[in-house]
Amino acid sequence: MEIPDPVPQNQEWPPYGEVSTPVLRENPVWNLVDVSFIACFGIVSQAIMLWIAIGVAHSMGIFHGKTDLTSNALVVVPAQTVAYLLLIAFMVQIVKVKYGADFLEALHWNPPPFTSALVGVAAGFGCAFLSQIVYALLSRWVPKSVPMDELFRDRSSGFILAFFGIFVAPLMEELFFRGFLYPALARATGTVVSVVLTSVAFALIHSPQLAHAWVPLTAILLFSFCLTVVRARTKSVATTVLMHAGYNATLFIMTFIATQGFRHMERA
């Protein structure tokens, strides 16, 4: 008769010779309800900040004669940056006030050693180059333009988008997806299912920016899968932030070169 294993498969034992109780691989202090509140807060705060930014721009006549400011990077990026700061504050309050836990420790921030950090950035570079190979091979299915391109209007837009895409967006997106969503899903569904669901969710939020085109979405999905696997194996959100920043930096450097220093945005 086969005797079932009394130890759950989502637990791990300490090294041989040490006596301790098994520890859950992912056991965040928050739950999926908290993650849902964070997502809702993020959506609402971005909408409000954009509305305020547009109102300020119109009242000051900064962009006189330009009615559509929702696709102007000089308006959208500052508004989204402020919304992200509010969202981080909201995340910290949930962890520290509601659960009395240290934010970075509960998040598994875990900054890697210098060598590992360089490897993470290099991995991001490599993923970016692979994504461009995918684009080249499947170019016939890549749309000529996507909504994201509307933000690249001039040189100033190019620089502010590059700063945001390298230093702000990777941090915020990794905090939410690999920091909060992944471990909450992993505890509820298991590691494998959580890696898949987190990767799909990450790709879906980028879908409107990419005109729902399957080629760029597939590239983002594969990259998101790599990020989530790295988070699962290293238990370090800081590592995925560096990897994500390296990926975005590579794409912006390529755009910078292709447009001759953001001077010919039509070539982007």
C-alpha positions in Angstrom: 0.0 0.0 0.0 1.3 3.4 -1.0 1.8 5.8 2.0 1.0 9.4 1.1 3.6 12.0 1.8 2.5 13.9 5.0 4.6 17.0 4.0 2.9 19.5 1.6 4.8 19.9 -1.6 4.9 23.7 -1.2 7.2 23.5 1.8 10.9 23.1 2.1 13.1 21.7 4.8 16.2 23.3 6.3 19.7 21.9 5.5 20.5 18.5 6.9 21.4 18.6 10.5 19.3 21.7 11.4 16.1 21.2 13.3 13.3 23.6 12.3 9.7 23.6 11.1 9.3 23.6 7.3 8.7 27.1 5.8 6.2 28.0 3.2 7.9 29.1 -0.1 5.6 32.0 -0.5 3.7 33.3 2.5 3.1 37.1 2.2 1.4 38.9 5.0 -1.1 40.4 2.5 -3.7 38.5 0.5 -5.4 38.8 -2.9 -8.0 41.1 -1.5 -5.2 43.6 -0.5 -3.7 43.2 -4.0 -7.1 44.0 -5.5 -7.4 47.2 -3.4 -3.9 48.2 -4.5 -4.8 47.7 -8.2 -8.0 49.8 -7.8 -6.1 52.5 -5.9 -3.5 52.6 -8.7 -6.1 52.9 -11.5 -8.0 55.6 -9.7 -5.0 57.6 -8.6 -3.6 57.6 -12.2 -6.9 58.8 -13.6 -7.2 61.6 -11.0 -3.5 62.7 -11.4 -3.9 62.9 -15.2 -7.1 64.9 -14.9 -5.4 67.3 -12.5 -2.3 67.6 -14.8 -4.4 68.3 -17.9 -6.4 71.0 -15.9 -3.2 72.6 -14.7 -1.7 72.6 -18.2 -4.8 74.2 -19.7 -5.1 76.8 -17.0 -1.5 77.8 -17.4 -1.6 77.8 -21.2 1.5 75.6 -21.3 0.3 73.7 -24.4 -1.7 76.4 -26.0 -3.8 75.1 -29.0 -3.2 71.5 -28.2 -6.4 69.9 -27.0 -5.4 66.3 -26.8 -3.0 66.2 -23.8 -3.8 62.6 -22.8 -1.0 61.5 -25.3 1.4 64.2 -24.4 4.4 62.7 -22.5 5.2 66.1 -20.8 1.8 65.9 -19.2 1.2 62.1 -18.8 4.6 61.2 -17.4 4.7 63.6 -14.4 1.0 62.7 -13.6 1.8 59.0 -13.7 4.9 59.5 -11.6 3.0 61.3 -8.9 0.3 58.5 -9.0 3.0 55.9 -8.6 4.4 57.7 -5.6 1.0 57.7 -4.0 0.6 54.0 -4.8 3.9 53.2 -3.1 2.7 55.1 -0.1 -0.5 53.1 -0.2 1.4 49.8 -0.4 3.6 50.8 2.6 0.6 51.6 4.7 -1.1 48.3 4.0 2.1 46.3 5.0 3.1 48.5 8.0 -0.2 49.7 9.4 -2.5 46.8 8.6 0.0 44.0 9.3 2.7 45.6 11.3 5.4 44.2 9.0 8.6 45.7 7.6 7.8 46.7 4.0 11.1 45.7 2.2 11.4 42.5 4.3 7.8 41.4 3.6 8.2 42.3 0.0 11.3 40.2 -0.4 13.2 43.2 -1.8 16.5 41.4 -1.1 19.1 43.4 -3.0 21.5 41.1 -4.8 25.3 41.2 -4.5 27.1 43.5 -7.1 28.0 40.7 -9.4 24.5 39.2 -9.4 23.1 42.7 -10.0 25.2 43.0 -13.1 24.0 39.6 -14.3 20.4 40.8 -13.8 21.0 43.9 -15.9 22.8 41.9 -18.5 19.9 39.4 -18.6 17.5 42.3 -19.3 19.8 43.4 -22.2 19.7 39.9 -23.6 15.9 39.6 -23.3 15.6 43.0 -25.2 17.8 41.8 -28.0 15.8 38.6 -28.3 12.6 40.5 -28.4 13.9 42.5 -31.3 14.8 39.3 -33.1 11.3 38.1 -32.6 10.0 41.4 -34.1 12.3 41.0 -37.1 11.2 37.5 -37.8 7.5 38.3 -37.4 7.7 41.8 -38.9 4.8 41.2 -41.3 2.5 40.9 -38.2 3.9 43.9 -36.4 1.7 47.0 -36.7 3.3 50.1 -38.3 2.2 52.2 -35.4 0.7 51.7 -31.9 -0.9 54.1 -29.4 2.4 54.1 -27.5 4.0 55.8 -30.5 1.8 58.9 -30.0 3.8 59.8 -26.8 7.1 60.0 -28.9 6.3 63.4 -30.4 9.6 65.3 -30.1 13.1 65.2 -28.5 11.8 66.3 -25.0 9.2 63.6 -25.1 11.8 61.0 -25.9 14.1 62.0 -23.0 11.3 62.1 -20.4 9.9 58.8 -21.6 13.4 57.2 -21.5 13.9 58.4 -17.9 10.4 57.2 -16.9 10.8 53.9 -18.7 14.2 53.1 -17.2 14.0 54.4 -13.6 10.3 54.7 -12.7 8.2 52.1 -14.5 10.4 49.1 -13.8 10.3 49.8 -10.1 6.6 50.3 -9.9 5.6 47.4 -12.1 7.9 45.0 -10.3 6.6 46.1 -6.9 3.1 45.3 -7.9 3.4 42.3 -10.2 6.4 40.4 -8.7 6.3 42.0 -5.3 2.6 41.8 -4.4 0.7 39.8 -7.0 3.0 36.9 -7.5 3.4 35.7 -3.9 -0.3 36.2 -3.1 -1.2 34.1 -6.2 1.5 31.5 -5.3 0.1 31.0 -1.9 -3.4 30.5 -3.3 -2.6 28.5 -6.5 1.0 27.2 -6.3 4.2 28.5 -7.9 3.7 27.3 -11.5 0.1 28.6 -11.8 1.2 31.9 -10.2 4.1 32.4 -12.6 1.7 31.9 -15.6 -1.0 34.1 -14.2 1.3 36.9 -13.2 3.0 36.9 -16.6 -0.3 37.0 -18.4 -1.6 39.9 -16.2 1.6 41.8 -16.9 1.2 41.4 -20.6 -2.5 42.3 -20.6 -2.0 45.7 -19.0 0.4 46.6 -21.8 -2.1 45.4 -24.5 -3.9 48.8 -25.1 -0.5 50.6 -25.6 0.4 48.0 -28.2 -2.9 48.0 -30.2 -3.5 44.5 -28.9 -1.1 43.2 -31.5 -0.1 39.6 -30.8 3.6 39.9 -31.8 4.6 42.6 -29.3 2.3 41.1 -26.7 4.0 37.7 -27.1 7.4 39.3 -26.6 6.2 41.0 -23.4 4.6 37.8 -22.2 7.9 35.9 -22.6 9.8 38.6 -20.9 7.3 38.7 -18.0 7.6 35.0 -17.7 11.4 35.3 -17.4 11.0 38.0 -14.7 8.5 36.0 -12.7 10.7 32.9 -12.8 13.7 34.9 -11.6 11.5 36.3 -8.8 10.4 32.8 -7.8 13.9 31.3 -7.8 15.9 34.2 -6.3 13.1 35.6 -4.0 14.5 39.1 -4.8 12.3 41.8 -6.2 15.3 44.0 -6.5 16.8 41.6 -9.0 13.7 41.7 -11.3 13.7 45.6 -11.1 17.3 45.6 -12.3 16.5 43.1 -15.1 13.4 45.1 -16.1 15.4 48.4 -16.1 18.1 46.7 -18.3 15.5 45.5 -20.8 13.9 49.0 -21.1 17.2 50.7 -21.2 18.3 48.6 -24.2 15.1 49.4 -26.1 15.5 53.1 -25.4 19.1 53.1 -26.4 18.1 51.4 -29.7 15.5 54.1 -30.3 17.9 56.8 -29.4 20.4 55.5 -32.0 17.7 54.9 -34.7 16.3 58.4 -34.3 19.7 60.1 -34.1 19.3 61.3 -30.5 15.5 61.6 -30.5 15.8 64.2 -33.3 13.9 62.2 -35.9 11.0 60.5 -34.0 9.3 59.4 -37.2 12.0 56.7 -37.4 11.2 55.2 -34.0 
